[in-house]
Amino acid sequence: MSNIFVSHSSLDRAEAEEVVEQLRRMGHEALFLDTDAKDGIPAGQEWEHTLYVRLRACRAVVVIHSANWQASRWGFVEAAYARTLGKHIFPVLIDDQPIDGLLADRQAIDLRSMP
């Protein structure tokens, strides 16, 4: 099961995939990204149930934070559920959308100036 759950907007899929690759290069192997061909949600599987199962099983949640993520109903659901479960949450900033709400009390990782 995955140790790190990656929450993202589908509009930020490329950025989420890049963060997952960076985490893998750092030695993290048990990652869950819903669209990942190997470890994501297979076609035909009940995706909502799978998200809840993976959130319960993970140790940490990386939020690919953007205006798209904040506009996503599922971004809020995933963050709220992770907080309820007491998961470690790491916001990763990819645009200039200010952090507010559920993540306002978390120190963020700023990737906006990374090449």
Phi and psi restraints in degrees (range 20) as a CNS / XPLOR table:
assign (resid 1 and name C) (resid 2 and name N)
       (resid 2 and name CA) (resid 2 and name C) 1.0 -78.5 20.0 2
assign (resid 2 and name N) (resid 2 and name CA)
       (resid 2 and name C) (resid 3 and name N) 1.0 139.2 20.0 2
assign (resid 2 and name C) (resid 3 and name N)
       (resid 3 and name CA) (resid 3 and name C) 1.0 -88.5 20.0 2
assign (resid 3 and name N) (resid 3 and name CA)
       (resid 3 and name C) (resid 4 and name N) 1.0 -27.4 20.0 2
assign (resid 3 and name C) (resid 4 and name N)
       (resid 4 and name CA) (resid 4 and name C) 1.0 -123.8 20.0 2
assign (resid 4 and name N) (resid 4 and name CA)
       (resid 4 and name C) (resid 5 and name N) 1.0 123.8 20.0 2
assign (resid 4 and name C) (resid 5 and name N)
       (resid 5 and name CA) (resid 5 and name C) 1.0 -100.9 20.0 2
assign (resid 5 and name N) (resid 5 and name CA)
       (resid 5 and name C) (resid 6 and name N) 1.0 129.7 20.0 2
assign (resid 5 and name C) (resid 6 and name N)
       (resid 6 and name CA) (resid 6 and name C) 1.0 -106.2 20.0 2
assign (resid 6 and name N) (resid 6 and name CA)
       (resid 6 and name C) (resid 7 and name N) 1.0 113.6 20.0 2
assign (resid 6 and name C) (resid 7 and name N)
       (resid 7 and name CA) (resid 7 and name C) 1.0 -95.6 20.0 2
assign (resid 7 and name N) (resid 7 and name CA)
       (resid 7 and name C) (resid 8 and name N) 1.0 130.2 20.0 2
assign (resid 7 and name C) (resid 8 and name N)
       (resid 8 and name CA) (resid 8 and name C) 1.0 -157.5 20.0 2
assign (resid 8 and name N) (resid 8 and name CA)
       (resid 8 and name C) (resid 9 and name N) 1.0 161.1 20.0 2
assign (resid 8 and name C) (resid 9 and name N)
       (resid 9 and name CA) (resid 9 and name C) 1.0 -81.4 20.0 2
assign (resid 9 and name N) (resid 9 and name CA)
       (resid 9 and name C) (resid 10 and name N) 1.0 144.2 20.0 2
assign (resid 9 and name C) (resid 10 and name N)
       (resid 10 and name CA) (resid 10 and name C) 1.0 -61.1 20.0 2
assign (resid 10 and name N) (resid 10 and name CA)
       (resid 10 and name C) (resid 11 and name N) 1.0 -22.3 20.0 2
assign (resid 10 and name C) (resid 11 and name N)
       (resid 11 and name CA) (resid 11 and name C) 1.0 -72.8 20.0 2
assign (resid 11 and name N) (resid 11 and name CA)
       (resid 11 and name C) (resid 12 and name N) 1.0 -14.8 20.0 2
assign (resid 11 and name C) (resid 12 and name N)
       (resid 12 and name CA) (resid 12 and name C) 1.0 -111.7 20.0 2
assign (resid 12 and name N) (resid 12 and name CA)
       (resid 12 and name C) (resid 13 and name N) 1.0 29.3 20.0 2
assign (resid 12 and name C) (resid 13 and name N)
       (resid 13 and name CA) (resid 13 and name C) 1.0 -58.4 20.0 2
assign (resid 13 and name N) (resid 13 and name CA)
       (resid 13 and name C) (resid 14 and name N) 1.0 -43.6 20.0 2
assign (resid 13 and name C) (resid 14 and name N)
       (resid 14 and name CA) (resid 14 and name C) 1.0 -61.5 20.0 2
assign (resid 14 and name N) (resid 14 and name CA)
       (resid 14 and name C) (resid 15 and name N) 1.0 -42.3 20.0 2
assign (resid 14 and name C) (resid 15 and name N)
       (resid 15 and name CA) (resid 15 and name C) 1.0 -65.9 20.0 2
assign (resid 15 and name N) (resid 15 and name CA)
       (resid 15 and name C) (resid 16 and name N) 1.0 -40.3 20.0 2
assign (resid 15 and name C) (resid 16 and name N)
       (resid 16 and name CA) (resid 16 and name C) 1.0 -63.0 20.0 2
assign (resid 16 and name N) (resid 16 and name CA)
       (resid 16 and name C) (resid 17 and name N) 1.0 -43.1 20.0 2
assign (resid 16 and name C) (resid 17 and name N)
       (resid 17 and name CA) (resid 17 and name C) 1.0 -62.9 20.0 2
assign (resid 17 and name N) (resid 17 and name CA)
       (resid 17 and name C) (resid 18 and name N) 1.0 -38.1 20.0 2
assign (resid 17 and name C) (resid 18 and name N)
       (resid 18 and name CA) (resid 18 and name C) 1.0 -66.2 20.0 2
assign (resid 18 and name N) (resid 18 and name CA)
       (resid 18 and name C) (resid 19 and name N) 1.0 -41.9 20.0 2
assign (resid 18 and name C) (resid 19 and name N)
       (resid 19 and name CA) (resid 19 and name C) 1.0 -62.5 20.0 2
assign (resid 19 and name N) (resid 19 and name CA)
       (resid 19 and name C) (resid 20 and name N) 1.0 -42.2 20.0 2
assign (resid 19 and name C) (resid 20 and name N)
       (resid 20 and name CA) (resid 20 and name C) 1.0 -60.3 20.0 2
assign (resid 20 and name N) (resid 20 and name CA)
       (resid 20 and name C) (resid 21 and name N) 1.0 -43.7 20.0 2
assign (resid 20 and name C) (resid 21 and name N)
       (resid 21 and name CA) (resid 21 and name C) 1.0 -62.9 20.0 2
assign (resid 21 and name N) (resid 21 and name CA)
       (resid 21 and name C) (resid 22 and name N) 1.0 -40.6 20.0 2
assign (resid 21 and name C) (resid 22 and name N)
       (resid 22 and name CA) (resid 22 and name C) 1.0 -62.6 20.0 2
assign (resid 22 and name N) (resid 22 and name CA)
       (resid 22 and name C) (resid 23 and name N) 1.0 -42.2 20.0 2
assign (resid 22 and name C) (resid 23 and name N)
       (resid 23 and name CA) (resid 23 and name C) 1.0 -63.9 20.0 2
assign (resid 23 and name N) (resid 23 and name CA)
       (resid 23 and name C) (resid 24 and name N) 1.0 -39.2 20.0 2
assign (resid 23 and name C) (resid 24 and name N)
       (resid 24 and name CA) (resid 24 and name C) 1.0 -64.4 20.0 2
assign (resid 24 and name N) (resid 24 and name CA)
       (resid 24 and name C) (resid 25 and name N) 1.0 -41.4 20.0 2
assign (resid 24 and name C) (resid 25 and name N)
       (resid 25 and name CA) (resid 25 and name C) 1.0 -62.8 20.0 2
assign (resid 25 and name N) (resid 25 and name CA)
       (resid 25 and name C) (resid 26 and name N) 1.0 -26.8 20.0 2
assign (resid 25 and name C) (resid 26 and name N)
       (resid 26 and name CA) (resid 26 and name C) 1.0 -82.9 20.0 2
assign (resid 26 and name N) (resid 26 and name CA)
       (resid 26 and name C) (resid 27 and name N) 1.0 -2.3 20.0 2
assign (resid 26 and name C) (resid 27 and name N)
       (resid 27 and name CA) (resid 27 and name C) 1.0 104.6 20.0 2
assign (resid 27 and name N) (resid 27 and name CA)
       (resid 27 and name C) (resid 28 and name N) 1.0 -1.2 20.0 2
assign (resid 27 and name C) (resid 28 and name N)
       (resid 28 and name CA) (resid 28 and name C) 1.0 -79.3 20.0 2
assign (resid 28 and name N) (resid 28 and name CA)
       (resid 28 and name C) (resid 29 and name N) 1.0 128.7 20.0 2
assign (resid 28 and name C) (resid 29 and name N)
       (resid 29 and name CA) (resid 29 and name C) 1.0 -113.1 20.0 2
assign (resid 29 and name N) (resid 29 and name CA)
       (resid 29 and name C) (resid 30 and name N) 1.0 -33.3 20.0 2
assign (resid 29 and name C) (resid 30 and name N)
       (resid 30 and name CA) (resid 30 and name C) 1.0 -92.9 20.0 2
assign (resid 30 and name N) (resid 30 and name CA)
       (resid 30 and name C) (resid 31 and name N) 1.0 82.0 20.0 2
assign (resid 30 and name C) (resid 31 and name N)
       (resid 31 and name CA) (resid 31 and name C) 1.0 -116.5 20.0 2
assign (resid 31 and name N) (resid 31 and name CA)
       (resid 31 and name C) (resid 32 and name N) 1.0 143.7 20.0 2
assign (resid 31 and name C) (resid 32 and name N)
       (resid 32 and name CA) (resid 32 and name C) 1.0 -120.3 20.0 2
assign (resid 32 and name N) (resid 32 and name CA)
       (resid 32 and name C) (resid 33 and name N) 1.0 117.2 20.0 2
assign (resid 32 and name C) (resid 33 and name N)
       (resid 33 and name CA) (resid 33 and name C) 1.0 -126.2 20.0 2
assign (resid 33 and name N) (resid 33 and name CA)
       (resid 33 and name C) (resid 34 and name N) 1.0 120.2 20.0 2
assign (resid 33 and name C) (resid 34 and name N)
       (resid 34 and name CA) (resid 34 and name C) 1.0 -54.2 20.0 2
assign (resid 34 and name N) (resid 34 and name CA)
       (resid 34 and name C) (resid 35 and name N) 1.0 -29.8 20.0 2
assign (resid 34 and name C) (resid 35 and name N)
       (resid 35 and name CA) (resid 35 and name C) 1.0 -92.3 20.0 2
assign (resid 35 and name N) (resid 35 and name CA)
       (resid 35 and name C) (resid 36 and name N) 1.0 -0.6 20.0 2
assign (resid 35 and name C) (resid 36 and name N)
       (resid 36 and name CA) (resid 36 and name C) 1.0 -64.0 20.0 2
assign (resid 36 and name N) (resid 36 and name CA)
       (resid 36 and name C) (resid 37 and name N) 1.0 129.5 20.0 2
assign (resid 36 and name C) (resid 37 and name N)
       (resid 37 and name CA) (resid 37 and name C) 1.0 -61.9 20.0 2
assign (resid 37 and name N) (resid 37 and name CA)
       (resid 37 and name C) (resid 38 and name N) 1.0 -33.7 20.0 2
assign (resid 37 and name C) (resid 38 and name N)
       (resid 38 and name CA) (resid 38 and name C) 1.0 -90.4 20.0 2
assign (resid 38 and name N) (resid 38 and name CA)
       (resid 38 and name C) (resid 39 and name N) 1.0 -47.9 20.0 2
assign (resid 38 and name C) (resid 39 and name N)
       (resid 39 and name CA) (resid 39 and name C) 1.0 -114.1 20.0 2
assign (resid 39 and name N) (resid 39 and name CA)
       (resid 39 and name C) (resid 40 and name N) 1.0 8.8 20.0 2
assign (resid 39 and name C) (resid 40 and name N)
       (resid 40 and name CA) (resid 40 and name C) 1.0 -88.6 20.0 2
assign (resid 40 and name N) (resid 40 and name CA)
       (resid 40 and name C) (resid 41 and name N) 1.0 -153.4 20.0 2
assign (resid 40 and name C) (resid 41 and name N)
       (resid 41 and name CA) (resid 41 and name C) 1.0 -95.4 20.0 2
assign (resid 41 and name N) (resid 41 and name CA)
       (resid 41 and name C) (resid 42 and name N) 1.0 116.2 20.0 2
assign (resid 41 and name C) (resid 42 and name N)
       (resid 42 and name CA) (resid 42 and name C) 1.0 -68.7 20.0 2
assign (resid 42 and name N) (resid 42 and name CA)
       (resid 42 and name C) (resid 43 and name N) 1.0 153.7 20.0 2
assign (resid 42 and name C) (resid 43 and name N)
       (resid 43 and name CA) (resid 43 and name C) 1.0 -57.0 20.0 2
assign (resid 43 and name N) (resid 43 and name CA)
       (resid 43 and name C) (resid 44 and name N) 1.0 137.7 20.0 2
assign (resid 43 and name C) (resid 44 and name N)
       (resid 44 and name CA) (resid 44 and name C) 1.0 89.4 20.0 2
assign (resid 44 and name N) (resid 44 and name CA)
       (resid 44 and name C) (resid 45 and name N) 1.0 -12.7 20.0 2
assign (resid 44 and name C) (resid 45 and name N)
       (resid 45 and name CA) (resid 45 and name C) 1.0 -80.7 20.0 2
assign (resid 45 and name N) (resid 45 and name CA)
       (resid 45 and name C) (resid 46 and name N) 1.0 149.0 20.0 2
assign (resid 45 and name C) (resid 46 and name N)
       (resid 46 and name CA) (resid 46 and name C) 1.0 -71.8 20.0 2
assign (resid 46 and name N) (resid 46 and name CA)
       (resid 46 and name C) (resid 47 and name N) 1.0 99.4 20.0 2
assign (resid 46 and name C) (resid 47 and name N)
       (resid 47 and name CA) (resid 47 and name C) 1.0 -65.6 20.0 2
assign (resid 47 and name N) (resid 47 and name CA)
       (resid 47 and name C) (resid 48 and name N) 1.0 -38.9 20.0 2
assign (resid 47 and name C) (resid 48 and name N)
       (resid 48 and name CA) (resid 48 and name C) 1.0 -63.4 20.0 2
assign (resid 48 and name N) (resid 48 and name CA)
       (resid 48 and name C) (resid 49 and name N) 1.0 -46.2 20.0 2
assign (resid 48 and name C) (resid 49 and name N)
       (resid 49 and name CA) (resid 49 and name C) 1.0 -60.0 20.0 2
assign (resid 49 and name N) (resid 49 and name CA)
       (resid 49 and name C) (resid 50 and name N) 1.0 -43.0 20.0 2
assign (resid 49 and name C) (resid 50 and name N)
       (resid 50 and name CA) (resid 50 and name C) 1.0 -61.3 20.0 2
assign (resid 50 and name N) (resid 50 and name CA)
       (resid 50 and name C) (resid 51 and name N) 1.0 -41.5 20.0 2
assign (resid 50 and name C) (resid 51 and name N)
       (resid 51 and name CA) (resid 51 and name C) 1.0 -58.8 20.0 2
assign (resid 51 and name N) (resid 51 and name CA)
       (resid 51 and name C) (resid 52 and name N) 1.0 -45.6 20.0 2
assign (resid 51 and name C) (resid 52 and name N)
       (resid 52 and name CA) (resid 52 and name C) 1.0 -64.7 20.0 2
assign (resid 52 and name N) (resid 52 and name CA)
       (resid 52 and name C) (resid 53 and name N) 1.0 -41.4 20.0 2
assign (resid 52 and name C) (resid 53 and name N)
       (resid 53 and name CA) (resid 53 and name C) 1.0 -61.7 20.0 2
assign (resid 53 and name N) (resid 53 and name CA)
       (resid 53 and name C) (resid 54 and name N) 1.0 -46.0 20.0 2
assign (resid 53 and name C) (resid 54 and name N)
       (resid 54 and name CA) (resid 54 and name C) 1.0 -67.5 20.0 2
assign (resid 54 and name N) (resid 54 and name CA)
       (resid 54 and name C) (resid 55 and name N) 1.0 -36.5 20.0 2
assign (resid 54 and name C) (resid 55 and name N)
       (resid 55 and name CA) (resid 55 and name C) 1.0 -65.7 20.0 2
assign (resid 55 and name N) (resid 55 and name CA)
       (resid 55 and name C) (resid 56 and name N) 1.0 -40.9 20.0 2
assign (resid 55 and name C) (resid 56 and name N)
       (resid 56 and name CA) (resid 56 and name C) 1.0 -64.4 20.0 2
assign (resid 56 and name N) (resid 56 and name CA)
       (resid 56 and name C) (resid 57 and name N) 1.0 -35.9 20.0 2
assign (resid 56 and name C) (resid 57 and name N)
       (resid 57 and name CA) (resid 57 and name C) 1.0 -82.2 20.0 2
assign (resid 57 and name N) (resid 57 and name CA)
       (resid 57 and name C) (resid 58 and name N) 1.0 -22.1 20.0 2
assign (resid 57 and name C) (resid 58 and name N)
       (resid 58 and name CA) (resid 58 and name C) 1.0 -76.6 20.0 2
assign (resid 58 and name N) (resid 58 and name CA)
       (resid 58 and name C) (resid 59 and name N) 1.0 165.3 20.0 2
assign (resid 58 and name C) (resid 59 and name N)
       (resid 59 and name CA) (resid 59 and name C) 1.0 -98.5 20.0 2
assign (resid 59 and name N) (resid 59 and name CA)
       (resid 59 and name C) (resid 60 and name N) 1.0 -28.1 20.0 2
assign (resid 59 and name C) (resid 60 and name N)
       (resid 60 and name CA) (resid 60 and name C) 1.0 -147.4 20.0 2
assign (resid 60 and name N) (resid 60 and name CA)
       (resid 60 and name C) (resid 61 and name N) 1.0 155.5 20.0 2
assign (resid 60 and name C) (resid 61 and name N)
       (resid 61 and name CA) (resid 61 and name C) 1.0 -122.7 20.0 2
assign (resid 61 and name N) (resid 61 and name CA)
       (resid 61 and name C) (resid 62 and name N) 1.0 125.2 20.0 2
assign (resid 61 and name C) (resid 62 and name N)
       (resid 62 and name CA) (resid 62 and name C) 1.0 -100.0 20.0 2
assign (resid 62 and name N) (resid 62 and name CA)
       (resid 62 and name C) (resid 63 and name N) 1.0 120.9 20.0 2
assign (resid 62 and name C) (resid 63 and name N)
       (resid 63 and name CA) (resid 63 and name C) 1.0 -101.1 20.0 2
assign (resid 63 and name N) (resid 63 and name CA)
       (resid 63 and name C) (resid 64 and name N) 1.0 117.7 20.0 2
assign (resid 63 and name C) (resid 64 and name N)
       (resid 64 and name CA) (resid 64 and name C) 1.0 -80.1 20.0 2
assign (resid 64 and name N) (resid 64 and name CA)
       (resid 64 and name C) (resid 65 and name N) 1.0 93.1 20.0 2
assign (resid 64 and name C) (resid 65 and name N)
       (resid 65 and name CA) (resid 65 and name C) 1.0 -84.0 20.0 2
assign (resid 65 and name N) (resid 65 and name CA)
       (resid 65 and name C) (resid 66 and name N) 1.0 127.3 20.0 2
assign (resid 65 and name C) (resid 66 and name N)
       (resid 66 and name CA) (resid 66 and name C) 1.0 -158.1 20.0 2
assign (resid 66 and name N) (resid 66 and name CA)
       (resid 66 and name C) (resid 67 and name N) 1.0 174.6 20.0 2
assign (resid 66 and name C) (resid 67 and name N)
       (resid 67 and name CA) (resid 67 and name C) 1.0 -60.3 20.0 2
assign (resid 67 and name N) (resid 67 and name CA)
       (resid 67 and name C) (resid 68 and name N) 1.0 -36.8 20.0 2
assign (resid 67 and name C) (resid 68 and name N)
       (resid 68 and name CA) (resid 68 and name C) 1.0 -63.1 20.0 2
assign (resid 68 and name N) (resid 68 and name CA)
       (resid 68 and name C) (resid 69 and name N) 1.0 -44.0 20.0 2
assign (resid 68 and name C) (resid 69 and name N)
       (resid 69 and name CA) (resid 69 and name C) 1.0 -63.9 20.0 2
assign (resid 69 and name N) (resid 69 and name CA)
       (resid 69 and name C) (resid 70 and name N) 1.0 -44.0 20.0 2
assign (resid 69 and name C) (resid 70 and name N)
       (resid 70 and name CA) (resid 70 and name C) 1.0 -65.5 20.0 2
assign (resid 70 and name N) (resid 70 and name CA)
       (resid 70 and name C) (resid 71 and name N) 1.0 -29.1 20.0 2
assign (resid 70 and name C) (resid 71 and name N)
       (resid 71 and name CA) (resid 71 and name C) 1.0 -80.2 20.0 2
assign (resid 71 and name N) (resid 71 and name CA)
       (resid 71 and name C) (resid 72 and name N) 1.0 -11.2 20.0 2
assign (resid 71 and name C) (resid 72 and name N)
       (resid 72 and name CA) (resid 72 and name C) 1.0 -84.4 20.0 2
assign (resid 72 and name N) (resid 72 and name CA)
       (resid 72 and name C) (resid 73 and name N) 1.0 126.2 20.0 2
assign (resid 72 and name C) (resid 73 and name N)
       (resid 73 and name CA) (resid 73 and name C) 1.0 -60.8 20.0 2
assign (resid 73 and name N) (resid 73 and name CA)
       (resid 73 and name C) (resid 74 and name N) 1.0 -38.6 20.0 2
assign (resid 73 and name C) (resid 74 and name N)
       (resid 74 and name CA) (resid 74 and name C) 1.0 -71.9 20.0 2
assign (resid 74 and name N) (resid 74 and name CA)
       (resid 74 and name C) (resid 75 and name N) 1.0 -28.5 20.0 2
assign (resid 74 and name C) (resid 75 and name N)
       (resid 75 and name CA) (resid 75 and name C) 1.0 -59.8 20.0 2
assign (resid 75 and name N) (resid 75 and name CA)
       (resid 75 and name C) (resid 76 and name N) 1.0 -46.4 20.0 2
assign (resid 75 and name C) (resid 76 and name N)
       (resid 76 and name CA) (resid 76 and name C) 1.0 -62.4 20.0 2
assign (resid 76 and name N) (resid 76 and name CA)
       (resid 76 and name C) (resid 77 and name N) 1.0 -45.9 20.0 2
assign (resid 76 and name C) (resid 77 and name N)
       (resid 77 and name CA) (resid 77 and name C) 1.0 -59.8 20.0 2
assign (resid 77 and name N) (resid 77 and name CA)
       (resid 77 and name C) (resid 78 and name N) 1.0 -47.1 20.0 2
assign (resid 77 and name C) (resid 78 and name N)
       (resid 78 and name CA) (resid 78 and name C) 1.0 -62.8 20.0 2
assign (resid 78 and name N) (resid 78 and name CA)
       (resid 78 and name C) (resid 79 and name N) 1.0 -43.4 20.0 2
assign (resid 78 and name C) (resid 79 and name N)
       (resid 79 and name CA) (resid 79 and name C) 1.0 -66.8 20.0 2
assign (resid 79 and name N) (resid 79 and name CA)
       (resid 79 and name C) (resid 80 and name N) 1.0 -42.2 20.0 2
assign (resid 79 and name C) (resid 80 and name N)
       (resid 80 and name CA) (resid 80 and name C) 1.0 -64.5 20.0 2
assign (resid 80 and name N) (resid 80 and name CA)
       (resid 80 and name C) (resid 81 and name N) 1.0 -43.3 20.0 2
assign (resid 80 and name C) (resid 81 and name N)
       (resid 81 and name CA) (resid 81 and name C) 1.0 -65.4 20.0 2
assign (resid 81 and name N) (resid 81 and name CA)
       (resid 81 and name C) (resid 82 and name N) 1.0 -42.5 20.0 2
assign (resid 81 and name C) (resid 82 and name N)
       (resid 82 and name CA) (resid 82 and name C) 1.0 -60.9 20.0 2
assign (resid 82 and name N) (resid 82 and name CA)
       (resid 82 and name C) (resid 83 and name N) 1.0 -42.0 20.0 2
assign (resid 82 and name C) (resid 83 and name N)
       (resid 83 and name CA) (resid 83 and name C) 1.0 -63.3 20.0 2
assign (resid 83 and name N) (resid 83 and name CA)
       (resid 83 and name C) (resid 84 and name N) 1.0 -44.2 20.0 2
assign (resid 83 and name C) (resid 84 and name N)
       (resid 84 and name CA) (resid 84 and name C) 1.0 -59.0 20.0 2
assign (resid 84 and name N) (resid 84 and name CA)
       (resid 84 and name C) (resid 85 and name N) 1.0 -37.0 20.0 2
assign (resid 84 and name C) (resid 85 and name N)
       (resid 85 and name CA) (resid 85 and name C) 1.0 -81.6 20.0 2
assign (resid 85 and name N) (resid 85 and name CA)
       (resid 85 and name C) (resid 86 and name N) 1.0 -5.3 20.0 2
assign (resid 85 and name C) (resid 86 and name N)
       (resid 86 and name CA) (resid 86 and name C) 1.0 75.3 20.0 2
assign (resid 86 and name N) (resid 86 and name CA)
       (resid 86 and name C) (resid 87 and name N) 1.0 26.5 20.0 2
assign (resid 86 and name C) (resid 87 and name N)
       (resid 87 and name CA) (resid 87 and name C) 1.0 -75.6 20.0 2
assign (resid 87 and name N) (resid 87 and name CA)
       (resid 87 and name C) (resid 88 and name N) 1.0 151.9 20.0 2
assign (resid 87 and name C) (resid 88 and name N)
       (resid 88 and name CA) (resid 88 and name C) 1.0 -71.9 20.0 2
assign (resid 88 and name N) (resid 88 and name CA)
       (resid 88 and name C) (resid 89 and name N) 1.0 131.9 20.0 2
assign (resid 88 and name C) (resid 89 and name N)
       (resid 89 and name CA) (resid 89 and name C) 1.0 -122.5 20.0 2
assign (resid 89 and name N) (resid 89 and name CA)
       (resid 89 and name C) (resid 90 and name N) 1.0 128.5 20.0 2
assign (resid 89 and name C) (resid 90 and name N)
       (resid 90 and name CA) (resid 90 and name C) 1.0 -122.0 20.0 2
assign (resid 90 and name N) (resid 90 and name CA)
       (resid 90 and name C) (resid 91 and name N) 1.0 101.5 20.0 2
assign (resid 90 and name C) (resid 91 and name N)
       (resid 91 and name CA) (resid 91 and name C) 1.0 -73.0 20.0 2
assign (resid 91 and name N) (resid 91 and name CA)
       (resid 91 and name C) (resid 92 and name N) 1.0 136.5 20.0 2
assign (resid 91 and name C) (resid 92 and name N)
       (resid 92 and name CA) (resid 92 and name C) 1.0 -118.7 20.0 2
assign (resid 92 and name N) (resid 92 and name CA)
       (resid 92 and name C) (resid 93 and name N) 1.0 114.2 20.0 2
assign (resid 92 and name C) (resid 93 and name N)
       (resid 93 and name CA) (resid 93 and name C) 1.0 -81.1 20.0 2
assign (resid 93 and name N) (resid 93 and name CA)
       (resid 93 and name C) (resid 94 and name N) 1.0 127.2 20.0 2
assign (resid 93 and name C) (resid 94 and name N)
       (resid 94 and name CA) (resid 94 and name C) 1.0 -121.5 20.0 2
assign (resid 94 and name N) (resid 94 and name CA)
       (resid 94 and name C) (resid 95 and name N) 1.0 -6.2 20.0 2
assign (resid 94 and name C) (resid 95 and name N)
       (resid 95 and name CA) (resid 95 and name C) 1.0 -147.3 20.0 2
assign (resid 95 and name N) (resid 95 and name CA)
       (resid 95 and name C) (resid 96 and name N) 1.0 -173.1 20.0 2
assign (resid 95 and name C) (resid 96 and name N)
       (resid 96 and name CA) (resid 96 and name C) 1.0 -88.7 20.0 2
assign (resid 96 and name N) (resid 96 and name CA)
       (resid 96 and name C) (resid 97 and name N) 1.0 12.5 20.0 2
assign (resid 96 and name C) (resid 97 and name N)
       (resid 97 and name CA) (resid 97 and name C) 1.0 -66.2 20.0 2
assign (resid 97 and name N) (resid 97 and name CA)
       (resid 97 and name C) (resid 98 and name N) 1.0 121.4 20.0 2
assign (resid 97 and name C) (resid 98 and name N)
       (resid 98 and name CA) (resid 98 and name C) 1.0 -66.5 20.0 2
assign (resid 98 and name N) (resid 98 and name CA)
       (resid 98 and name C) (resid 99 and name N) 1.0 145.8 20.0 2
assign (resid 98 and name C) (resid 99 and name N)
       (resid 99 and name CA) (resid 99 and name C) 1.0 -78.9 20.0 2
assign (resid 99 and name N) (resid 99 and name CA)
       (resid 99 and name C) (resid 100 and name N) 1.0 131.5 20.0 2
assign (resid 99 and name C) (resid 100 and name N)
       (resid 100 and name CA) (resid 100 and name C) 1.0 -146.2 20.0 2
assign (resid 100 and name N) (resid 100 and name CA)
       (resid 100 and name C) (resid 101 and name N) 1.0 -178.5 20.0 2
assign (resid 100 and name C) (resid 101 and name N)
       (resid 101 and name CA) (resid 101 and name C) 1.0 65.9 20.0 2
assign (resid 101 and name N) (resid 101 and name CA)
       (resid 101 and name C) (resid 102 and name N) 1.0 -130.7 20.0 2
assign (resid 101 and name C) (resid 102 and name N)
       (resid 102 and name CA) (resid 102 and name C) 1.0 -61.8 20.0 2
assign (resid 102 and name N) (resid 102 and name CA)
       (resid 102 and name C) (resid 103 and name N) 1.0 -24.4 20.0 2
assign (resid 102 and name C) (resid 103 and name N)
       (resid 103 and name CA) (resid 103 and name C) 1.0 -104.5 20.0 2
assign (resid 103 and name N) (resid 103 and name CA)
       (resid 103 and name C) (resid 104 and name N) 1.0 2.0 20.0 2
assign (resid 103 and name C) (resid 104 and name N)
       (resid 104 and name CA) (resid 104 and name C) 1.0 -61.1 20.0 2
assign (resid 104 and name N) (resid 104 and name CA)
       (resid 104 and name C) (resid 105 and name N) 1.0 -24.9 20.0 2
assign (resid 104 and name C) (resid 105 and name N)
       (resid 105 and name CA) (resid 105 and name C) 1.0 -93.0 20.0 2
assign (resid 105 and name N) (resid 105 and name CA)
       (resid 105 and name C) (resid 106 and name N) 1.0 9.0 20.0 2
assign (resid 105 and name C) (resid 106 and name N)
       (resid 106 and name CA) (resid 106 and name C) 1.0 -107.4 20.0 2
assign (resid 106 and name N) (resid 106 and name CA)
       (resid 106 and name C) (resid 107 and name N) 1.0 138.6 20.0 2
assign (resid 106 and name C) (resid 107 and name N)
       (resid 107 and name CA) (resid 107 and name C) 1.0 -72.5 20.0 2
assign (resid 107 and name N) (resid 107 and name CA)
       (resid 107 and name C) (resid 108 and name N) 1.0 131.6 20.0 2
assign (resid 107 and name C) (resid 108 and name N)
       (resid 108 and name CA) (resid 108 and name C) 1.0 -99.9 20.0 2
assign (resid 108 and name N) (resid 108 and name CA)
       (resid 108 and name C) (resid 109 and name N) 1.0 158.7 20.0 2
assign (resid 108 and name C) (resid 109 and name N)
       (resid 109 and name CA) (resid 109 and name C) 1.0 -100.7 20.0 2
assign (resid 109 and name N) (resid 109 and name CA)
       (resid 109 and name C) (resid 110 and name N) 1.0 123.7 20.0 2
assign (resid 109 and name C) (resid 110 and name N)
       (resid 110 and name CA) (resid 110 and name C) 1.0 -99.8 20.0 2
assign (resid 110 and name N) (resid 110 and name CA)
       (resid 110 and name C) (resid 111 and name N) 1.0 109.0 20.0 2
assign (resid 110 and name C) (resid 111 and name N)
       (resid 111 and name CA) (resid 111 and name C) 1.0 -101.4 20.0 2
assign (resid 111 and name N) (resid 111 and name CA)
       (resid 111 and name C) (resid 112 and name N) 1.0 6.3 20.0 2
assign (resid 111 and name C) (resid 112 and name N)
       (resid 112 and name CA) (resid 112 and name C) 1.0 -65.0 20.0 2
assign (resid 112 and name N) (resid 112 and name CA)
       (resid 112 and name C) (resid 113 and name N) 1.0 -29.6 20.0 2
assign (resid 112 and name C) (resid 113 and name N)
       (resid 113 and name CA) (resid 113 and name C) 1.0 -101.2 20.0 2
assign (resid 113 and name N) (resid 113 and name CA)
       (resid 113 and name C) (resid 114 and name N) 1.0 5.2 20.0 2
assign (resid 113 and name C) (resid 114 and name N)
       (resid 114 and name CA) (resid 114 and name C) 1.0 -77.4 20.0 2
assign (resid 114 and name N) (resid 114 and name CA)
       (resid 114 and name C) (resid 115 and name N) 1.0 142.9 20.0 2
